[in-house]
């Protein structure tokens, strides 16, 4: 309701109507020039005019949704799609059942299950002792202030309790100076065991080295951690449209593949959960094995097969009509 009556939001929505119309005209022109056999939508605002233009020109559309909740763009053009590929189980999607293919989320081919030796090598690469107990906090590419605050509060007791613990904290670039300063205030004697990073393009190296990862519940991050077979505590962001992270986390919690801590939970709750997992090697193995068993490691191949199949069908149909 707040969005519906907000003057600025209304103005932006009106502006976007004209932008979509302009994008639709541009998309029609581009599609006429390149004559594609298929249009693939991963979502995002730019997909809407392209999808509408493809519909008008009778070009088949395939969508892919990573989360349990489809994005607005795919919900709009999804009604015209021939196939809906999903990163989460089909039951979460309201598309026609016969059009849904649960394929998983395509990942960087370098992301693979992390063996004990690989983990030691990654720790060495990051300058960590090979036998270090490594805890990673991350709030996603832009960071998450709630996770940053909880991590700083938990760190002193964790570093005191676990003498071989090293903390890696990926804060989001704009939060790095503030978080680093807070660590220096709260744990000045243990800063040699704390690494604060604003952003890294090598996220998989840090997660691969970690014994426990605490992060948001974005679908792609979850898929990467599942492929690496990591022990994970999720703190889903509650404010995202449709509660997609809450639903992502609930699906994994149902399989007992992760621990889930509510964003609004007090600092003690998170501290207890971290302590319990760090103290229990068997618990970490159980979590990593469960999450790893849910990984869809062949997602890219399955999605490619779908795209090629639909494109070939369209090409053959067009050829037959032309004859």
C-alpha positions in Angstrom: 0.0 0.0 0.0 2.9 2.4 0.8 4.2 1.9 -2.8 0.7 2.3 -4.3 0.1 5.7 -2.8 3.7 7.0 -2.9 3.8 10.0 -5.4 7.4 9.3 -6.4 6.7 5.6 -7.1 3.6 6.5 -9.2 5.7 9.0 -11.2 8.4 6.5 -11.9 5.9 3.9 -13.0 4.3 6.4 -15.4 7.8 7.2 -16.8 8.5 3.5 -17.2 5.4 3.0 -19.3 6.9 5.3 -21.9 10.3 3.7 -21.6 8.8 0.3 -22.2 7.0 1.6 -25.3 10.3 3.1 -26.6 12.1 -0.2 -25.8 9.4 -2.2 -27.6 9.9 -0.2 -30.8 13.7 -0.7 -30.6 13.3 -4.4 -29.9 11.1 -4.9 -32.9 13.7 -3.3 -35.1 16.5 -5.3 -33.7 14.6 -8.6 -33.9 13.7 -7.9 -37.5 17.3 -7.3 -38.3 18.8 -10.4 -36.6 15.8 -12.8 -37.1 16.5 -15.0 -34.1 15.1 -18.5 -33.8 14.5 -18.0 -30.1 14.5 -15.3 -27.3 15.8 -16.3 -23.9 14.7 -14.2 -20.9 16.5 -14.3 -17.6 14.3 -11.5 -16.4 15.1 -7.9 -15.7 13.4 -4.8 -17.0 15.1 -5.0 -20.4 13.5 -8.4 -21.1 9.9 -7.0 -21.2 10.0 -5.0 -24.5 12.1 -7.7 -26.1 9.6 -10.4 -25.0 6.6 -8.4 -26.2 8.3 -7.8 -29.6 9.1 -11.5 -29.9 5.5 -12.4 -29.2 4.3 -10.1 -31.9 6.8 -11.6 -34.4 6.0 -15.1 -33.3 9.5 -15.9 -32.1 9.4 -18.6 -29.3 10.4 -17.4 -25.8 12.1 -19.4 -23.1 12.4 -18.0 -19.6 14.5 -18.9 -16.6 13.7 -18.0 -13.0 16.4 -18.6 -10.4 14.3 -18.0 -7.2 11.2 -19.7 -5.9 9.4 -16.4 -6.8 9.5 -15.4 -10.5 10.6 -11.8 -11.2 8.1 -9.3 -12.5 9.6 -9.3 -16.0 9.2 -13.1 -16.5 5.7 -13.0 -15.0 4.7 -10.5 -17.7 6.2 -12.2 -20.7 6.0 -15.7 -19.2 2.4 -16.0 -20.4 3.8 -16.1 -23.9 6.7 -18.4 -23.2 6.9 -21.9 -24.7 9.2 -23.2 -21.9 9.8 -22.0 -18.3 13.1 -23.3 -16.9 13.5 -22.9 -13.2 16.3 -22.9 -10.6 14.0 -24.0 -7.8 11.4 -26.9 -7.8 8.5 -26.5 -10.2 5.9 -26.5 -7.4 6.8 -22.9 -6.6 5.8 -21.7 -10.0 2.3 -21.1 -11.3 3.2 -21.6 -15.0 1.4 -24.4 -16.9 2.8 -27.6 -15.5 3.7 -29.0 -18.9 5.9 -26.0 -19.7 8.0 -26.1 -16.6 11.5 -27.7 -16.5 13.4 -27.7 -13.2 17.0 -27.5 -14.4 18.8 -25.6 -11.6 21.0 -22.5 -12.1 23.9 -22.4 -14.6 27.2 -21.7 -12.8 30.7 -20.8 -13.6 32.3 -24.1 -14.7 35.2 -23.4 -12.2 32.8 -23.9 -9.2 33.1 -27.6 -8.2 32.8 -29.7 -5.1 35.6 -28.7 -2.7 37.7 -31.6 -1.4 39.7 -31.5 1.9 42.9 -31.0 -0.1 41.4 -28.3 -2.3 40.2 -26.5 0.8 43.7 -26.6 2.3 45.1 -25.2 -1.0 42.6 -22.4 -1.1 43.4 -21.5 2.5 47.1 -21.3 1.7 46.2 -19.2 -1.4 44.4 -16.7 0.9 47.3 -16.6 3.4 45.4 -18.6 6.0 46.9 -21.5 8.1 45.9 -24.8 6.5 44.3 -26.0 9.7 42.5 -22.7 10.4 38.8 -22.9 11.2 37.5 -20.4 8.7 34.2 -18.5 9.0 32.9 -16.4 6.1 30.3 -13.7 6.4 28.9 -12.2 3.2 25.8 -10.1 2.4 25.9 -10.5 -1.4 27.5 -8.1 -3.9 26.3 -4.9 -2.3 26.6 -6.2 1.2 24.0 -6.4 4.0 24.2 -4.0 6.9 22.2 -6.3 9.2 24.7 -9.2 8.6 27.6 -6.8 9.0 26.3 -5.6 12.4 25.6 -9.2 13.6 29.0 -10.3 12.5 30.9 -7.5 14.4 28.9 -8.3 17.6 29.6 -12.0 17.4 33.2 -11.8 16.4 34.9 -11.1 19.8 33.3 -14.1 21.6 33.9 -16.4 18.7 37.6 -15.4 18.4 38.0 -15.9 22.1 36.3 -19.3 22.1 38.0 -20.7 19.0 41.7 -20.0 19.1 42.3 -21.3 15.6 39.3 -19.3 14.1 39.9 -16.9 11.2 37.0 -14.7 10.0 36.6 -13.4 6.5 34.0 -10.8 6.1 32.9 -9.5 2.7 31.0 -6.4 3.6 30.0 -4.7 0.3 32.3 -2.0 -1.0 30.7 1.0 0.6 30.5 -0.6 4.0 34.2 -1.8 4.2 35.7 1.2 6.0 33.0 1.3 8.7 33.0 -2.4 9.3 36.8 -2.6 9.5 36.8 0.2 12.1 34.1 -1.6 14.2 36.2 -4.7 14.2 39.2 -2.8 15.3 37.2 -1.4 18.2 35.5 -4.7 19.2 38.5 -7.1 18.7 41.7 -5.0 18.5 43.9 -7.9 19.8 42.6 -10.4 17.2 42.7 -8.3 14.0 45.4 -10.6 12.6 42.6 -13.3 12.4 40.1 -11.0 10.7 40.1 -10.2 7.0 37.6 -7.5 5.9 37.0 -7.2 2.2 34.6 -4.8 0.4 34.1 -6.8 -2.8 35.9 -9.6 -4.6 35.4 -11.1 -8.0 36.7 -14.4 -6.6 33.9 -15.1 -4.2 34.2 -18.9 -4.9 37.8 -18.9 -3.7 36.7 -17.5 -0.3 33.7 -19.8 0.0 35.8 -22.7 -1.0 38.3 -22.0 1.8 35.5 -21.5 4.4 34.4 -24.2 6.9 31.1 -22.3 7.5 29.4 -19.7 5.4 26.9 -17.2 6.6 25.1 -15.3 3.9 21.8 -14.1 2.4 19.5 -16.6 0.6 19.9 -15.5 -3.0 19.3 -18.4 -5.4 22.6 -18.1 -7.3 24.7 -17.9 -4.1 22.9 -21.0 -2.7 23.5 -22.8 -6.0 27.2 -22.0 -5.8 27.5 -23.1 -2.2 25.6 -26.4 -3.0 27.9 -27.1 -5.8 30.9 -26.6 -3.5 29.2 -28.7 -0.8 29.5 -26.1 2.0 28.0 -25.9 5.5 25.8 -22.8 5.4 23.7 -20.6 7.7 21.3 -18.4 5.8 19.9 -15.1 6.9 17.3 -14.3 4.2 16.5 -10.7 3.4 12.8 -10.2 4.3 12.2 -7.1 2.3 12.7 -8.4 -1.3 9.7 -8.6 -3.6 7.5 -11.7 -3.0 9.6 -12.9 -0.1 11.8 -14.8 -2.5 14.7 -15.3 -0.2 12.5 -16.4 2.6 11.0 -19.0 0.4 14.4 -20.1 -1.0 15.6 -20.6 2.6 12.4 -22.5 3.6 12.8 -24.9 0.8 16.4 -25.8 1.9 15.5 -25.9 5.6 12.8 -28.4 4.7 15.5 -30.7 3.4 17.7 -30.0 6.5 20.4 -28.7 4.1 21.0 -25.4 5.9 20.4 -23.6 9.2 18.1 -20.5 8.9 18.3 -17.5 11.2 15.6 -14.8 10.8 16.9 -11.3 9.9 15.2 -9.9 13.0 16.7 -12.5 15.4 18.8 -11.2 18.2 22.6 -11.4 18.2 22.6 -14.2 20.7 20.6 -16.5 18.4 23.1 -16.2 15.6 26.1 -16.6 18.0 24.6 -19.8 19.4 24.0 -21.2 15.9 27.5 -20.4 14.7 29.1 -21.8 17.9 27.1 -25.0 17.6 28.2 -25.6 14.0 31.8 -24.7 14.5 32.1 -27.0 17.5 30.6 -30.0 15.7 32.6 -31.4 12.7 29.9 -34.0 12.1 27.2 -31.3 12.0 29.2 -29.4 9.4 29.6 -32.5 7.3 25.9 -33.3 7.6 25.0 -29.8 6.3 27.5 -29.8 3.5 26.4 -33.3 2.4 22.7 -32.4 2.5 23.2 -29.2 0.5 25.5 -30.8 -1.9 23.0 -33.5 -2.6 20.6 -30.8 -3.9 23.1 -29.3 -6.3 22.1 -29.3 -10.0 25.6 -29.4 -11.4 24.4 -30.0 -15.0 22.1 -27.0 -15.1 23.9 -25.2 -17.9 23.8 -28.3 -20.2 20.1 -28.9 -19.5 19.3 -25.3 -20.3 21.4 -25.3 -23.4 19.6 -28.4 -24.6 16.2 -26.8 -24.1 17.2 -23.6 -25.9 18.7 -25.6 -28.9 15.6 -27.8 -29.1 13.1 -25.0 -29.1 15.3 -23.0 -31.6 15.5 -26.0 -34.0 11.8 -26.6 -33.8 11.1 -22.9 -34.8 13.7 -23.0 -37.6 12.2 -26.2 -39.0 8.7 -24.8 -38.8 9.7 -21.6 -40.5 11.5 -23.6 -43.3 8.4 -25.8 -43.9 6.2 -22.8 -44.0 8.6 -21.1 -46.5 8.5 -24.2 -48.8 
